[in-house]
């Protein structure tokens, strides 16, 4: 004796009726969701990675060049440092010069220059070795860079065509710092041919919990020279033109992918309704209401989008890790941010399923039983 089909059983049977078509539709939704998760996570990985590197070193604010396309491309005069340190609410400050460099001719990394005696230099966390001595052509490399370039204390390292000696390996946990070569500021200025220039000033506040004090410090620091921006690292990166361009491009590509996913579901459900005209006529003849027929078709599209969304979130997380790791060394995205992205992408997948099924569902509901049965 056969078991009667339940509502769920009817939906699942119809989804499986054309397995190849259902699989391709599911993959279309999955790729749309994966593209959204991976591309939107690219800039978040950059922002959170840079913020984590400053949080680990206790940096409250950064003073940057407002007109620079990128935080790391900014140019400020090093001589501005004493005025930054004397500003209201500032406990201590330190200049920093950072730039992308090539290590040993093939490895992309970040080089950072700090002034010996400044708080980031003196508080440098080391796994082995010692801090670099000024004027000796020495650097400290992060654990990630040491591993990828197979470096240890005492080895020679080529940075942008100039030889340095590894004096130590840092023990930082933030992704950017794990892949950074740290040297005295004047050595990096010489290497990059940028004498007297820095990328930003790191600032520690006397009372980082005092909101009024933070606002006052920001205002005074911004008045020190034209074109200065005072913010957290994350705010500075999100405001940069390069990051905004990446965000806009990623969003545009994601929207196109989601639109294609919607059309994929629309095409599948429209064909399914066309092929099942007689079946829909039978359902109408035995008393199914238009609302129930609409719900059936919508649920079938919903199931396809649900499965595609789950697969897409997994593919998106994997793609995001590969993308950020290959394009932005040291970028990292927090679990909370990844969960937020996955939730938004999953909701988008469900919306894809509903939008793609809406027109076919309405068409199915308008079929008259007698006309449908004649086909």
HELIX and SHEET records of a PDB file:
HELIX    1   1 UNK A    7  UNK A   16  1                                  10    
HELIX    2   2 UNK A   19  UNK A   56  1                                  38    
HELIX    3   3 UNK A   71  UNK A   73  5                                   3    
HELIX    4   4 UNK A   78  UNK A   80  5                                   3    
HELIX    5   5 UNK A   81  UNK A   85  1                                   5    
HELIX    6   6 UNK A  119  UNK A  122  1                                   4    
HELIX    7   7 UNK A  143  UNK A  148  1                                   6    
HELIX    8   8 UNK A  175  UNK A  178  1                                   4    
HELIX    9   9 UNK A  185  UNK A  192  1                                   8    
HELIX   10  10 UNK A  211  UNK A  222  1                                  12    
HELIX   11  11 UNK A  233  UNK A  239  1                                   7    
HELIX   12  12 UNK A  241  UNK A  275  1                                  35    
HELIX   13  13 UNK A  277  UNK A  285  1                                   9    
HELIX   14  14 UNK A  290  UNK A  327  1                                  38    
HELIX   15  15 UNK A  335  UNK A  366  1                                  32    
HELIX   16  16 UNK A  369  UNK A  374  1                                   6    
SHEET    1   A 9 UNK A 126  UNK A 129  0                                        
SHEET    2   A 9 UNK A 162  UNK A 170 -1                                        
SHEET    3   A 9 UNK A 138  UNK A 141  1                                        
SHEET    4   A 9 UNK A 180  UNK A 184 -1                                        
SHEET    5   A 9 UNK A 107  UNK A 114  1                                        
SHEET    6   A 9 UNK A  90  UNK A 103 -1                                        
SHEET    7   A 9 UNK A 200  UNK A 205 -1                                        
SHEET    8   A 9 UNK A  61  UNK A  65 -1                                        
SHEET    9   A 9 UNK A 228  UNK A 231 -1                                        
SHEET    1   B 2 UNK A  76  UNK A  77  0                                        
SHEET    2   B 2 UNK A 197  UNK A 198 -1                                        
SHEET    1   C 3 UNK A 126  UNK A 129  0                                        
SHEET    2   C 3 UNK A 162  UNK A 170 -1                                        
SHEET    3   C 3 UNK A 156  UNK A 159 -1                                        
END                                                                             
